[in-house]
Amino acid sequence: MAATTKTPLGASTLVRKWYLDVNAGTHEAPTWTAVNGITEFKAGVEHTLQDDADFDSEGYKSSTATAIAWSIEAKVARKVTVADQTAYDPGQELLREASDKLGAGNTVEVRWYEMEDEGPREEAYRGYAAVAWAPEGGAMDALEIVSVTLTGQGKRSAIQHPDPAS
């Protein structure tokens, strides 16, 4: 058997490439509003695994994925807008307002995608999520940081990138 041909890799991509938008419109006529001030971003997928080993496996265990859950964990710097020092970032506000509600009111439609300058524009997703909003507090000289958790409700869908590379 021939060895695999290795192709050298170039520059690393950066975590800060991710953009997050919240839909302020409807699913059919979306009005995407950017969530600004993101300082940390982690989008994950978790599989529920069930043991599917049998007597024929010669004692080796085997598992199969039976469900998938997705989530986004982010930290945002709570800031006012440049245009109006009495108004918070509109995207952050949509998340905060939804976090104070129950049921369908706690659900937002979001999309997230990579947007590194001169980098790939391949990954882009869209889905509905329940919102948790937790200000972190801190010392009197600290900036206001908020932890935001978006817990997927149903399938996240791969979408066409909103700003494909030229």
KAFEN-V843144 format. One record per run of one state. SS is the DSSP state (H for helix, E for strand, L for the rest). FROM is the first residue (numbers start at 1). LEN is the number of residues. Records with the same first field share a line. If there is no record, write none. Layout:
SS=FROM-LEN, FROM-LEN
This chain:
L=1-14, 24-8, 35-3, 52-3, 58-5, 78-2, 81-7, 89-1, 100-3, 115-9, 136-9, 153-4, 159-8
H=15-3, 55-3, 90-10, 103-4
E=18-6, 32-3, 38-14, 63-15, 80-1, 88-1, 107-8, 124-12, 145-8, 157-2
